[in-house]
């Protein structure tokens, strides 16, 4: 059996604003938009840099608790963050903060040797980890 992650689903408050944010900050592109009227849900798939992100907007959704650190995020069960393997960590981290993300952890060495990491919180409080390995992607 072969397995691989197909996409990551992310609940958002404002679909249009988040599409714009992910297009601008990460260079992703919308590949499909759809709605499920009986729920009601609006959604979009964005693709870029080797992964697919599904953004889902549903009226009445609530935000995750605000966290001050990655360690605090682990106190809530379920998906705590999305991790992106990147190159040029410092520049991307800086660009995300300029594009409305909040810095949670500045770029620094990771517990794993030869890896640098940082964390940002997106405009809708989703935690994003960035990892930069010395080896190529």
C-alpha positions in Angstrom: 0.0 0.0 0.0 1.3 3.4 -0.9 0.2 6.5 1.1 0.9 10.2 0.8 -0.9 13.3 2.0 -3.2 14.6 -0.6 -4.0 18.0 0.9 -4.3 19.9 4.2 -7.7 21.3 5.1 -7.9 24.6 7.0 -11.1 26.2 8.4 -11.1 30.0 7.9 -13.4 32.8 8.7 -13.0 34.8 5.5 -12.3 32.6 2.4 -11.6 35.5 0.0 -9.2 37.2 2.3 -7.3 34.0 3.1 -7.1 33.1 -0.6 -5.4 36.4 -1.2 -3.1 36.0 1.8 -1.9 32.5 0.7 -1.5 33.7 -2.9 0.5 36.7 -1.9 2.6 35.2 0.9 3.3 31.7 -0.4 2.8 32.1 -4.2 -0.1 29.6 -4.2 -2.8 29.5 -6.9 -6.5 28.6 -6.7 -7.1 25.4 -8.6 -10.7 24.8 -7.7 -13.5 26.6 -5.9 -16.7 25.0 -4.7 -19.6 25.2 -2.3 -21.8 22.8 -0.4 -25.0 24.7 -0.1 -26.8 22.4 2.4 -24.1 23.0 5.1 -23.4 25.9 4.0 -19.6 25.8 3.1 -17.6 27.7 0.6 -14.2 26.3 -0.2 -11.1 26.6 -2.5 -8.1 24.4 -3.2 -4.8 26.2 -3.6 -1.7 24.6 -5.0 1.9 25.5 -5.1 5.4 24.5 -4.0 4.5 20.8 -4.0 1.4 20.8 -1.7 -2.3 21.4 -1.8 -4.2 23.5 0.7 -8.0 23.4 1.1 -9.5 26.5 2.7 -13.0 26.0 4.0 -15.4 28.9 5.2 -18.5 28.1 7.2 -20.6 30.7 8.9 -20.5 30.3 12.7 -17.1 28.7 12.8 -15.0 29.5 15.8 -11.3 30.3 16.2 -8.9 28.0 18.0 -7.6 29.3 21.3 -4.8 31.8 20.9 -1.4 30.4 21.8 1.8 32.1 22.8 4.1 29.3 21.8 4.3 26.0 19.9 4.5 24.1 23.3 1.2 25.7 24.3 -0.5 24.6 21.1 0.2 21.0 22.1 -2.1 21.4 25.1 -5.1 21.1 22.7 -5.6 17.8 21.0 -6.1 17.5 17.3 -4.2 19.2 14.5 -2.0 21.9 16.2 -0.2 23.3 13.2 0.8 23.0 9.6 4.5 22.5 8.9 6.1 23.7 5.6 9.5 22.6 4.5 11.1 25.7 3.0 14.3 27.3 1.7 15.4 30.8 2.7 13.7 30.6 6.0 14.6 34.0 7.2 13.3 35.8 4.1 10.0 33.8 4.0 9.4 34.3 7.7 10.0 38.0 7.3 7.6 38.1 4.2 4.9 36.3 6.1 5.1 38.7 9.0 4.9 41.6 6.5 1.8 39.9 5.0 -0.2 39.9 8.3 1.2 36.9 10.1 2.3 37.3 13.7 5.7 36.0 14.8 5.4 33.2 17.4 9.0 32.0 17.2 11.8 33.8 15.4 14.0 31.8 13.0 16.4 29.7 15.1 18.1 26.3 15.3 15.7 23.3 15.6 16.1 20.4 18.0 17.2 18.3 14.9 20.8 18.9 13.7 21.3 20.9 10.5 17.7 22.3 10.6 16.4 25.8 11.3 12.8 26.6 12.3 10.3 29.3 13.0 6.6 29.6 13.8 4.1 32.2 12.6 0.4 32.6 13.2 -1.7 33.4 10.2 -4.2 36.3 10.2 -6.9 33.9 11.4 -4.8 32.4 14.2 -3.6 29.2 12.4 -0.2 28.1 13.5 2.4 27.6 10.7 5.8 26.0 11.3 8.6 26.6 8.8 11.5 24.2 8.6 14.7 24.8 6.5 16.9 21.7 6.2 20.5 22.1 5.0 19.7 19.4 2.3 17.8 20.5 -0.8 14.0 20.0 -1.1 
